[in-house]
Amino acid sequence: MNHFLSLLDELEQLITNNSYGWNNRQAVEAARRLTGRMRSYPEAADPDVREKIGCLENWLSILYSQRKHVPWGGAERILALVRHSCTALRHHLAAHPS
């Protein structure tokens, strides 16, 4: 689980270090590499974990878009949802260790 959590740490660092609310293809691609690696770990055998990773991918594609975040209340709102998704994933893993 430590390796999975380290990928989640990297993802959180990525959103901290990259500007959002505009097209940031590099950030989206970096995030997708991380979530793809997450899917390769045993924790991802849990359907809830796979669903939470999918949600993260969706929110991240909206966060790093020029306009997709607007109907959701803006980029700051999406950033909050990404952070919440990361926290929810951590809580799930803590409650359901593999």
C-alpha positions in Angstrom: 0.0 0.0 0.0 2.9 2.4 0.6 3.7 2.5 -3.1 0.1 3.3 -4.0 0.1 6.0 -1.4 3.3 7.5 -2.7 1.7 7.8 -6.1 -1.2 9.6 -4.5 1.3 11.9 -2.8 2.9 12.6 -6.2 -0.5 13.3 -7.6 -1.3 15.8 -4.8 2.1 17.4 -5.4 1.4 17.7 -9.1 -1.8 19.6 -8.5 0.0 21.8 -6.0 2.8 22.7 -8.4 0.8 23.2 -11.6 -1.4 26.1 -12.5 -5.0 25.1 -13.4 -8.1 26.6 -15.0 -6.5 26.6 -18.4 -5.4 24.0 -20.9 -2.4 22.3 -19.3 -1.9 19.2 -21.4 1.4 18.4 -19.6 -0.3 18.3 -16.2 -3.1 16.1 -17.5 -0.7 13.7 -19.1 1.4 13.5 -15.9 -1.7 12.9 -13.8 -2.9 10.2 -16.2 0.5 8.5 -15.9 0.2 8.5 -12.2 -3.4 7.2 -12.1 -2.4 4.6 -14.7 0.3 3.4 -12.4 -2.2 3.4 -9.5 -4.4 1.0 -11.5 -1.5 -1.5 -11.8 -1.2 -1.9 -8.0 -3.2 -4.6 -6.1 -5.2 -1.9 -4.3 -6.9 -1.2 -7.6 -8.5 -4.7 -7.6 -11.0 -3.1 -5.2 -13.9 -1.7 -7.4 -14.3 1.3 -5.1 -10.6 2.2 -5.6 -11.0 1.9 -9.4 -14.0 4.1 -9.2 -12.2 6.7 -7.1 -9.3 6.7 -9.5 -11.7 7.2 -12.4 -13.3 10.2 -10.6 -9.8 11.7 -10.1 -9.0 11.3 -13.8 -12.3 13.0 -14.7 -11.8 15.9 -12.2 -8.3 16.4 -13.3 -9.2 16.7 -17.0 -11.8 19.4 -16.0 -9.3 21.1 -13.7 -6.7 21.5 -16.5 -9.1 22.8 -19.1 -9.8 26.2 -20.4 -13.6 26.1 -20.0 -14.8 22.7 -18.6 -14.5 23.9 -15.0 -16.9 26.9 -15.6 -20.2 25.0 -15.2 -18.9 23.4 -12.1 -18.3 26.7 -10.3 -14.8 27.4 -11.5 -11.3 25.9 -11.2 -11.1 26.5 -7.5 -14.2 24.4 -7.0 -12.7 21.6 -9.1 -9.5 21.8 -7.2 -11.4 21.3 -4.0 -13.1 18.2 -5.5 -9.8 16.8 -6.6 -8.4 17.2 -3.1 -11.5 15.7 -1.6 -11.2 12.7 -4.0 -7.6 12.2 -2.9 -8.7 12.3 0.8 -11.6 9.9 0.2 -9.2 7.5 -1.5 -6.8 7.7 1.4 -9.7 7.1 3.9 -11.0 4.2 1.9 -7.6 2.5 1.8 -7.1 3.0 5.5 -10.5 1.5 6.2 -10.0 -1.4 3.7 -6.3 -2.4 3.8 -5.4 -5.0 1.2 
